[in-house]
Amino acid sequence: MMDKRKLNADHSQPIRGADVKSYGGFCPVAKAAEVVAERWTPLIIRELLTGSHRFHEFERGLPGVPHSLLVQRLRSLERAGVIERRVVKDARRPEYHLTAAGQELSGIVASLGEWGQRWMHQTIGPKDVDPKLLMWDMHRRINLDRLPDRRIVIQFDFRGLKQQSFWLVLERPEPSVCFQDPGFEVDLWVTADTVALHNVWMGRRSFADALDEGRIEVDGPSDLARSFPSWLALNTFAHVPPANRALADSKLS
């Protein structure tokens, strides 16, 4: 009899988990939806595609997901052959990585995000803001090649909705975000209206316009302040314009 572990390792033959409810029939769309269309699953795949591999990273990128449900979804994706769990030497917790089948979902996730940005996401409103999630996304979308040849620490002070402070520690090879003061000397201070910075990050408002309107202020050495906007790569879907640009612009004004 074939070793079940070897069967599970053969990612060309995904295995559907017993906890997945079947639509029945032979339609490939239905078969795919059984695996990837459950609540939170597309977002877990998004996180994997953007570099999250550890459980606490998923929780950072998915702040609303219940702990037990995240465990369940990861196990289901592993059984389906979409992800694999790896034990890393000297690490206390395993890592999760996409298999070949999981990597093939990148185009689907990208298309879904572009569609949502174009048709469902005309602008950012008060109910949409999440500074922690914004800062988490921001730290992994930095143009490393444009950073100075030293560590740069930026303190973000949000005003308006959800007033909070965060710190971006920008250094090669991997920037980090701190939700408490890391104790480093601060190089730049960014004071921003919470909604305005969300709209800038999602490409709905230019950084220059937000500066001119006083919704974002950058304080610190002039050379760093001038360079700061170029360090931000913005959200993956920021380049996608809304289907109704006039409507989106009217909501921003």
HULINWO-V780006 format. One line per field, one symbol per residue. phi: phi as a letter, one per 40 degrees, with the letter a starting at -180 (. if undefined). psi: psi as a letter, one per 40 degrees, with the letter a starting at -180 (. if undefined). A space follows every 50 residues. Layout:
# HULINWO-V780006
phi = ???
psi = ???
This chain:
# HULINWO-V780006
phi = .cccccccccccbdbccccccccggbcccccccdcbbcdgcdcccdcccc hcbbdccccccbccccdcccdcccccccccgcbbcbccdgccbcbbbccd cccccdccccccccccccbbbcacbdcccadccdcccccbbbcccbccca cbbbcbbcbgcfcababcbcaccacbbbcbdcgccccbbbbacdcccdcc ccgcaccccccccgcbbbbiddcccccddccccgcdbccccccbcccccc ccc
psi = ihhdddddegeegihhieehhieiaehddddddddeeihdddddddddde eheiddddddegeehidddddddddddddeediihhhhheidiiihiiad dddeeddddddddddddddegdihideeigdddddddddefhgdeeiifi hhhhhhhhibhghiiihhhhiiehiihheiheeihhdihhhihddddddd deeehiddddddeeehhhhahddddddddedheiidedehiidgdddddd dd.
